[in-house]
Amino acid sequence: MSTTTLSSGHPFARKMLNKVPEVTLYFWIIKILCTTVGETAADYINVTKNLGLTNTTYVTGALLAVFLLAQLRLRRYVPGVYWMNVVLISVFGTLVTDNLTDRYNVPLTTTTPIFAVALALVFAVWYAVEHTLSIHSIVTTRREIFYWLAIFFTFALGTAAGDLVAEKASLGYAVSILVFGGGIAVITFAYYALNLNPVLAFWLAYILTRPLGASIGDEMSQKDPDFGGLGLGTTATSYIFLAAIVALVAFLSITRKDQTPPEKVRAEVQPQPAA
């Protein structure tokens, strides 16, 4: 089986170094931290700072547009820019779901399947056009646009699914952490022990880290008689996790431990000889 050769003549097919980090333990730690911040920071700006749901959405959306444009203009993976986009998409995805639920009264039982279908469509079109969903081959602008679209819908879906499990199903935040953490553990076992396809395993785990992080954020920040929580507040929780993200991203910027080896990129984007 071979991958499709990229056409350098198309403006959306300019070849670059891989634009996303290598999937290491650092990747998953920062991803969960970002999803937690997405949950708590949205509440912090919206409620604590009294900016309101609509204004918070506009401000976050504008910031995301600026940083996403900066990301797309780069020709290689830059940890600070990449992870800033993940944080902002996490916050924005949370706000999109919150707007649909709180402002327009769309039930979580509706938004969750809608976002699931939207994500599936992104994957279907991405694969139909590029013949791969591997994050080791994000070496063109077109592939990167598909990648960030998929990331956005994983956050929106994860937010809706997390709220649906924690609140509508009345399981509470702590139990939700166990549910979604257990799901990731099952995927990890299937990948290492049962040879689950690595691309499928990655995206399944990526989707589940969003509700896992959201549940962790709620457990730390909230104090609800029905759903539980430690009651640290959104301010303290947001700053704690942001500090951890900054420290880890600075470490990776210096050590480059999460950069994809060039030979792995070449293996993904060059056609392989027939067996």
Secondary structure, 3 states (H helix, E strand, C coil): CCCCCCCCCCHHHCCCCCCCCCCCHHHHHHHHHHHHHHHHHHHHHHHHCCCCHHHHHHHHHHHHHHHHHHHHHCCCCCHHHHHHHHHHHHHHHHHHHHHHHHHCCCCHHHHHHHHHHHHHHHHHHHHHHHCCCCHHHCCCHHHHHHHHHHHHHHHHHHHHHHHHHHHHCCCCHHHHHHHHHHHHHHHHHHHHHCCCCHHHHHHHHHHHHHHHHHHHHHHHHCCECCCECCCCCHHHHHHHHHHHHHHHHHHHHHHCCCCCCHHHHHHHHCCCCCC
